[in-house]
Amino acid sequence: MSNIDALYKFNQIYDKTYLEVIKYIMANSHNINDTHDIVQETYLELWKILNKKELSDTNIKSYIIGIANNKIKKHYTLLQKIKTISLFDKNESDIELIDTIEDSIDINDIIIKEENYNIIWNYIKSKKNKDISKVFYLYYKLELTIKEISNLLNKNESYIKHLIYRTLHELESKFGNGGNSSDK
């Protein structure tokens, strides 16, 4: 297969499968911050495969989910082998490392001023219950329904609702005064 043909085929597959693949990876990763790396690794692997051999469109989504599953396992096995720094350790300025990591995720549908998105997202990511950041990403960024999130994460719908409403109430209490923390 020529590079142009492979690129055309890759783009078609990517457009058809991206949403399902990111949902799968999001649901099965241990940390929301790993999701985009694993998605990138998954599609890079697909690109390599397309350049070596012809793939059938039959069950292509399942094939890519299989690649993603292998990348998730490999990612977390590698992480366990490497000694990592806790994101909750503090740097020399007494700021937790998790608060210094920049990200490109915006929670567009929460009615909060645009300049406060990163503050809110960092706050959500800092919650000990990592389901909160997953649920918020799936609900507000990918616009999945509560039922879809419940099925994807294998959690009860009432649990998902509870996470959303409790966290929204907490965000309103903490940032409701124009995005400034009430304890500042």
C-alpha positions as CSV (number, residue, x, y, z in Angstrom):
1,M,0.0,0.0,0.0
2,S,1.4,3.4,-0.9
3,N,1.9,6.1,1.7
4,I,-1.0,8.2,0.2
5,D,-3.3,5.2,0.2
6,A,-2.3,4.3,3.8
7,L,-2.8,8.0,4.9
8,Y,-6.3,8.0,3.3
9,K,-7.2,4.7,4.9
10,F,-5.8,5.9,8.3
11,N,-7.8,9.1,8.2
12,Q,-11.0,7.2,7.4
13,I,-10.4,4.7,10.2
14,Y,-9.4,7.5,12.6
15,D,-12.6,9.5,11.9
16,K,-14.8,6.4,12.3
17,T,-13.2,5.1,15.5
18,Y,-11.7,8.0,17.5
19,L,-14.6,8.7,19.8
20,E,-15.1,5.0,20.7
21,V,-11.4,4.5,21.2
22,I,-10.9,7.5,23.5
23,K,-14.0,6.4,25.5
24,Y,-12.5,2.9,25.9
25,I,-9.1,4.3,26.9
26,M,-10.6,6.8,29.3
27,A,-12.6,4.2,31.0
28,N,-9.7,1.7,31.4
29,S,-6.8,4.0,32.2
30,H,-5.8,4.6,35.8
31,N,-5.2,8.3,35.3
32,I,-6.9,10.7,33.1
33,N,-3.6,12.4,32.3
34,D,-2.5,9.2,30.5
35,T,-5.4,9.1,28.1
36,H,-4.1,11.2,25.3
37,D,-0.7,9.6,25.4
38,I,-2.3,6.2,25.1
39,V,-4.6,7.3,22.3
40,Q,-1.6,8.7,20.4
41,E,0.4,5.4,20.9
42,T,-2.6,3.4,19.7
43,Y,-3.0,5.3,16.5
44,L,0.7,5.4,15.9
45,E,0.7,1.6,16.1
46,L,-2.2,1.5,13.7
47,W,-0.3,3.7,11.3
48,K,2.7,1.4,11.4
49,I,0.5,-1.6,10.7
50,L,-1.2,0.1,7.8
51,N,2.1,0.8,6.2
52,K,3.0,-2.9,6.5
53,K,-0.2,-4.6,5.5
54,E,-3.7,-4.2,4.2
55,L,-6.4,-4.2,6.9
56,S,-10.0,-5.1,6.3
57,D,-12.7,-2.7,7.4
58,T,-14.5,-5.6,9.1
59,N,-14.2,-5.3,12.9
60,I,-11.7,-2.5,12.6
61,K,-13.0,-0.8,15.7
62,S,-12.5,-4.1,17.7
63,Y,-9.0,-4.4,16.2
64,I,-8.1,-0.8,17.3
65,I,-9.6,-1.5,20.8
66,G,-7.3,-4.5,21.0
67,I,-4.3,-2.3,20.2
68,A,-5.5,0.2,22.8
69,N,-5.9,-2.5,25.4
70,N,-2.3,-3.7,24.7
71,K,-1.0,-0.1,25.0
72,I,-2.9,0.5,28.3
73,K,-1.3,-2.7,29.7
74,K,2.1,-1.8,28.4
75,H,1.8,1.8,29.7
76,Y,0.9,0.8,33.2
77,T,3.4,-2.1,33.4
78,L,6.1,0.3,32.3
79,L,5.0,2.8,34.9
80,Q,5.1,0.3,37.7
81,K,8.7,-0.7,36.7
82,I,9.9,2.9,36.7
83,K,10.1,4.7,40.0
84,T,7.9,7.8,39.6
85,I,7.5,11.0,41.5
86,S,4.2,11.4,43.2
87,L,2.2,14.2,41.7
88,F,1.2,15.2,45.2
89,D,4.8,15.8,46.2
90,K,5.6,19.5,46.6
91,N,8.3,21.4,44.7
92,E,10.7,23.9,46.3
93,S,8.0,26.6,46.2
94,D,5.7,24.3,48.3
95,I,3.4,23.8,45.3
96,E,2.1,20.3,44.5
97,L,3.6,18.9,41.3
98,I,0.1,18.1,40.0
99,D,-0.7,21.8,40.1
100,T,2.3,22.7,37.9
101,I,1.3,20.3,35.0
102,E,-0.2,22.2,32.1
103,D,-3.0,20.5,30.2
104,S,-5.1,21.3,27.2
105,I,-8.4,20.0,28.5
106,D,-11.2,22.6,28.9
107,I,-14.6,21.8,30.5
108,N,-16.5,23.9,27.9
109,D,-20.0,23.2,29.1
110,I,-19.6,24.3,32.7
111,I,-20.9,27.8,33.0
112,I,-17.8,29.4,34.3
113,K,-15.8,32.3,32.9
114,E,-13.3,31.1,30.3
115,E,-10.2,32.3,32.2
116,N,-11.2,30.0,35.1
117,Y,-11.3,26.7,33.2
118,N,-7.8,25.7,34.0
119,I,-8.2,26.5,37.7
120,I,-11.4,24.4,37.8
121,W,-9.9,21.5,35.8
122,N,-6.8,21.4,38.0
123,Y,-9.0,21.4,41.1
124,I,-11.1,18.5,39.6
125,K,-7.9,16.5,38.8
126,S,-6.6,17.0,42.3
127,K,-9.6,15.1,43.8
128,K,-8.5,11.8,45.4
129,N,-11.4,10.0,43.7
130,K,-10.0,9.7,40.1
131,D,-13.5,8.8,38.9
132,I,-14.5,12.4,39.3
133,S,-12.1,13.6,36.6
134,K,-13.0,10.8,34.3
135,V,-16.8,11.5,34.7
136,F,-16.3,15.2,34.1
137,Y,-14.3,14.6,31.0
138,L,-16.7,12.1,29.6
139,Y,-19.8,14.1,30.5
140,Y,-18.7,17.7,29.7
141,K,-16.0,17.2,27.0
142,L,-17.2,14.1,25.2
143,E,-20.9,14.9,26.0
144,L,-21.8,11.3,27.0
145,T,-25.0,10.7,28.9
146,I,-25.0,9.6,32.5
147,K,-26.2,6.2,31.3
148,E,-23.4,5.9,28.8
149,I,-20.8,6.9,31.4
150,S,-22.3,4.4,33.8
151,N,-22.0,1.6,31.3
152,L,-18.5,2.6,30.2
153,L,-17.1,2.8,33.7
154,N,-19.2,-0.1,35.1
155,K,-20.6,2.1,37.8
156,N,-24.1,2.7,39.0
157,E,-25.9,5.7,37.4
158,S,-26.7,7.1,40.8
159,Y,-23.0,7.0,41.6
160,I,-22.2,9.0,38.4
161,K,-25.0,11.5,39.2
162,H,-23.8,11.8,42.7
163,L,-20.2,12.6,41.5
164,I,-21.4,15.2,39.1
165,Y,-23.9,17.0,41.4
166,R,-21.7,16.8,44.5
167,T,-18.7,18.1,42.6
168,L,-20.7,20.9,40.9
169,H,-22.0,21.9,44.3
170,E,-18.5,21.9,45.6
171,L,-17.3,23.9,42.6
172,E,-20.1,26.4,43.1
173,S,-19.2,26.8,46.8
174,K,-15.5,27.1,46.1
175,F,-15.5,29.1,42.9
176,G,-19.0,30.6,42.7
177,N,-17.7,34.1,43.4
178,G,-16.3,34.8,39.9
179,G,-13.7,32.1,40.0
180,N,-11.8,33.2,43.0
181,S,-11.4,30.6,45.7
182,S,-13.4,31.6,48.8
183,D,-10.5,30.7,51.0
184,K,-8.0,33.0,49.4
